[in-house]
Amino acid sequence: MPMADHDDPIAAPSVDPDAVEPSQSPLHVRPSAIAAVALGGLLGAPARYGLEVAFPQVGGQWPVTTFAINVTGAFLLGVLLEGLSRLGPDTGWRQQLRLSVGTGVLGSFTTYSTLAVDTDELLRRNDWWAAGSYAVGTVLVGALVTVIGIAVGARVPRRSEGAGR
């Protein structure tokens, strides 16, 4: 069976797959991407903190506020990412919005590290039911509301292929 030109290693152009042009540097090292995430984080973290102060966990109770924060963030992230995906490729303003709101605001608003700490504290008090229901419930309800958020985001009309940027 004859080989196609692109399958012939001798005919293949010599390209270094790891070579990246400066304008094509990885997203996680671009100053604009880092700034977008950081600026978003300046909004999300204080919002989370404010809610935790306004609705503190009392004694050894189930961490309702943290649960609500994480579930709300999961829903909003589903809406945001699905909505943005329907508007076009992850470039330009869509990418900046995803980074600033999705990663920055919602990433710092949700507090899955606190989920781990709260679960650990419940386990140390031998409140196995609360620890298990809180940890598993947060993940399961978070996944469910993410799917619901995606369904809500799917209501954004798709951008037609011929539409501009």
N, C-alpha and C positions, 0 to 999 in steps of 0.2 A: 504494500500500500504506500503510495507516495506521500511524503511529508509536506505539509503546508509550510510556506516560508517562515511563518511565525513559530513553527515548532522546531526549526533547524537552529541548533545553538550556534552554528558558525555564522549563519545569516542574521541572527538576532543582533540588534544594536547593543552596544556596550553602555548600559545605563546603571548607575549606582542607585538602587532603590532607597537607600538611606540618605541620599543627597537631597537637601531641601533648600529651595531658594529662600532668601531672607523674607520675602513677602508671603511665603508659604510656611513660615515657622509654625511649630505645633501650637495649637490654641492655648494650652495651659501656660505657655511662656510669653505670650503676647501681652505687652503692657495694657492695651485697651481691654483685653479680656479680664485681666487681673483687676483692673480698676472697676469694671462693670460688676464683678462679683463683690468686691470690697464695698462699693457704694450701696449695693443692694443689702449687704449684710448690716450696714449701718441703720437700716430700717427694720429688718426682720428681727434681729436680736433684741433691740429695745422693746419691740411689740410683744415678743414672747415674755420678756422679763416683766413688763407692765401687767400682763395677764396673770402671771404667776404671783405677783404682789397683790393684785386686786382680788384674786381668788386663790388664796393659799391652801395648801394641803393641811388639814387639821389632824394632828396626832398621827396615828397609824392607818389612816383611811386610804382607801384606793385612790391613786393620783388622778383624779378626774380632770383637773386643768391640763396637765401634761397630755393626757389621753386626747382631750378635745383639741388641743393645739396640733398634735401630730395628725389626727384624723382630718382636721380642716386643711392643713398644709398638703396632705396627700390628695385631697379632692381638688384643691386649687392647682396643684401641679399637673394633675390629669387634664383639667380644663385648658390650662396654659399650653402644655406641650402638644395636645391634639389640635387645638385651635391654630397654633403657629404652624404645625405641619401642613395644615390645609391651605395656608396662605402662601406657601412656596418653600424653597430650599432653606436650609439652616445657614443663611448668609446675611450679611448686612444688618439691617435693623432688627430682623427676626432673631438672628444670633445674639445680638446685644441684649435684646429683651429677654431671651431665654437665660442668658448668663446673669443679667442683673436681677430679674424677678425670680426665675426658676432656681438658679443656684444661689444667688445672693440673698434675696429677701426670704424666699420659702426655705432655702437650705439653712439659714440661720434662725428662722422662725420655728421650724420643727426642731425637736430636741430628742433625737433617738438616743443620744448619750445619757440624757436624763432618764429615759425609759430603762436603760441598763442599770443605772444607779438606783432608781426607785425599786426595780425588781430585786436587786441585790439586798436592799434594805428590808423589803418584805420577807425575803428568804431568811435573812439573819434573825428576824423576829418569829421565824417558823410559821409564818402565815402563807402556807403553800398554795392555798386556793387563791388568795388575792394575787400573789406573785404570778402564778400560772395564768390566771384569767386576764390579768393586766398585760403581761408580755404577749401571750398568744392573741388575746383580743385586740390589742393595738395593731399587730401585724395583719390579722385577718380583716378587721374592720377597715384598716388603712388600705388594704388591697381592694376591698369592695368599693369604698368611696373613690378610689382612683379610677376604677372601671366606670363608675357613675360619672365622674368628672370627665373622663374620655368621651362618654356618650354625650355629655353636655357640650364639650368642645367640638364634637363631630357636627354640631348644628351650624358651625361656621362654614359658609359656602366655600367650596374649593376654588382656588384661583385657577382660571383657565390657562392653558399652556401658552396662549398667545398674549397674555396680559403682561404688562411691564413689571419692572422690579418693584 
